[in-house]
Amino acid sequence: MVLAHARMLRAELAVDLLIANVENAAAGFGVTPKICDELFGVGVDVLTSGNHVWDKPEVYGYLNSQPKLVRPGNYKASLPGKGLTIVKTSQGLSCAVMNLQGRTFMASIDDPFEKAEQLLAEIPEDVKVRFLDFHAEVTSEKVAMGFFLDGKVSVVIGTHTHIPTADERILPKGTALQADAGMTGSYLSIIGATPETALQRFLTGIPNRLEVAEGDPQLRGSLIDVDESTGRARRIRRVKVEGLDHPHLELGS
């Protein structure tokens, strides 16, 4: 879906900076250098990730050599990769992209709120457009991060739970917030897995191998308009694309 429609989205929505979370891009588990290169090849500017970024060992060296693939910055500094990158749009505007991971019902890693302040301190003052992918389990923690960073970043978008939330808004000090952007994949599924394999976990309590579903492919995301001179968000809208061969694009109000 992303490879097929990234260029269309850039053109039709006048996108200056296209960011994709890729932590499940390799058939549901992690990402590979090949997949990253393919996504960069169709116009994705920056790749963010999450707890599954460590699933494919072949990506470890790539994390160190490709700064446009970021991982949650509150993992240990000794691990491959970084949680912040600064890139330029095609118009020459510098933008900061950060990645952090929540701790509620997830791994007990470093404090994401404290790390957020550390990453902000590394961003040059003249870089006004600042984006955070906050990869977390519960919506309350993601909304809390939005209010914590209100006025300090342009955008806080939550990822991880695969279900898009309808709470997109601009916070009082100018930060755009959505608790979860949703997933790109099969919506005839249970968060991307075939209902048959996912149901077994609930019915038996025994972990089993999940299989990636294929029906009803959809792309979900968020479109944010940011004032490049101040870094304040003007508007945030949900994005939905249905269909692989004959895509239907739908924007939230």
Helices and strands as residue ranges (DSSP letters): H 2-12, E 19-21, H 33-41, E 46-48, G 51-54, G 57-59, H 60-65, E 84-88, E 94-101, H 112-121, E 129-135, H 139-148, E 155-159, E 169-170, E 176-178, E 185-186, H 195-204, E 217-226, E 233-242, E 248-251
